[in-house]
Amino acid sequence: MLKLIKDGDRIILSYESETNGSLWIYYRITDKGSVKLRNTFTLTSGELISKEDEEDEFAPVLFEVARKKDQYYRFPKNILGLKDDLFIHKDIKKI
């Protein structure tokens, strides 16, 4: 399951798997340099903010996917595979 969470000046993507665990994400980033989640988000170690928890293979994996710039959260184009960065107003209620 993917969730986007507003956390102060940034938006965090939280990924949890109910069947496969989440350790594979860390291995994929280490091996291939990036991981693509839900055919939407391409993420690297640069966005990764959580650490591998070998004792809890189902622990959520956290990535910073946007940072606030002035009145908007800026999603870098490479994360979403877009031509340009995506800007969403800071007052958005539901992500």
C-alpha positions as CSV (number, residue, x, y, z in Angstrom):
1,M,0.0,0.0,0.0
2,L,1.2,3.5,-0.9
3,K,0.4,6.5,1.2
4,L,1.4,10.1,0.7
5,I,1.9,12.0,4.0
6,K,2.3,15.8,4.5
7,D,5.2,16.2,7.0
8,G,6.0,19.9,7.4
9,D,7.9,21.1,4.4
10,R,7.9,17.8,2.6
11,I,5.7,15.0,1.4
12,I,6.7,11.5,2.3
13,L,5.7,8.4,0.3
14,S,5.2,5.4,2.6
15,Y,5.2,1.9,1.1
16,E,4.1,-1.2,2.9
17,S,3.5,-4.7,1.4
18,E,1.2,-7.1,3.1
19,T,2.4,-10.1,1.2
20,N,6.1,-9.7,0.1
21,G,7.5,-7.5,2.8
22,S,9.6,-4.5,2.0
23,L,13.2,-5.6,2.1
24,W,13.2,-6.2,-1.6
25,I,13.0,-2.5,-2.2
26,Y,16.4,-1.9,-0.4
27,Y,18.0,-4.7,-2.4
28,R,16.6,-3.3,-5.7
29,I,18.0,0.1,-5.0
30,T,21.4,-1.3,-4.0
31,D,21.5,-3.6,-7.0
32,K,19.8,-1.5,-9.8
33,G,20.1,2.0,-8.4
34,S,16.4,2.6,-8.4
35,V,13.0,1.0,-7.8
36,K,9.7,1.7,-9.5
37,L,6.6,1.5,-7.4
38,R,3.1,1.1,-8.8
39,N,4.4,2.0,-12.3
40,T,4.4,5.6,-11.1
41,F,7.2,6.5,-8.7
42,T,10.8,5.9,-9.7
43,L,12.9,6.2,-6.5
44,T,16.5,6.1,-5.6
45,S,18.7,6.1,-2.5
46,G,18.6,10.0,-2.8
47,E,14.9,10.0,-1.8
48,L,15.1,7.1,0.7
49,I,14.7,8.2,4.3
50,S,14.1,5.0,6.2
51,K,16.6,2.3,7.0
52,E,16.3,-1.4,6.3
53,D,14.8,-3.3,9.3
54,E,15.8,-6.9,9.1
55,E,13.8,-7.7,12.2
56,D,10.6,-6.4,10.7
57,E,10.5,-7.2,7.0
58,F,7.0,-5.6,6.7
59,A,8.2,-2.2,8.1
60,P,7.2,0.7,5.9
61,V,9.8,2.1,3.5
62,L,9.8,5.9,3.5
63,F,10.8,8.2,0.6
64,E,10.8,12.0,0.4
65,V,9.0,12.7,-2.9
66,A,8.3,16.5,-2.6
67,R,9.6,19.5,-0.8
68,K,7.9,22.8,-0.2
69,K,9.1,25.7,-2.3
70,D,7.3,29.0,-1.6
71,Q,3.5,28.2,-1.8
72,Y,3.9,24.8,-3.5
73,Y,5.2,21.3,-2.9
74,R,7.6,20.5,-5.8
75,F,7.7,16.9,-7.1
76,P,10.9,16.4,-9.2
77,K,10.1,15.3,-12.7
78,N,12.4,12.3,-12.5
79,I,10.3,10.7,-9.7
80,L,7.1,10.8,-11.7
81,G,8.6,10.4,-15.2
82,L,7.3,13.8,-16.3
83,K,8.7,16.3,-18.7
84,D,8.6,19.1,-16.0
85,D,8.4,19.2,-12.2
86,L,4.9,19.0,-10.7
87,F,3.9,21.7,-8.3
88,I,0.9,21.2,-5.9
89,H,-0.3,24.1,-3.7
90,K,0.6,23.8,0.0
91,D,-3.0,24.0,1.1
92,I,-4.1,20.7,-0.5
93,K,-6.2,18.9,2.0
94,K,-6.0,15.3,0.8
95,I,-3.1,13.8,-1.1
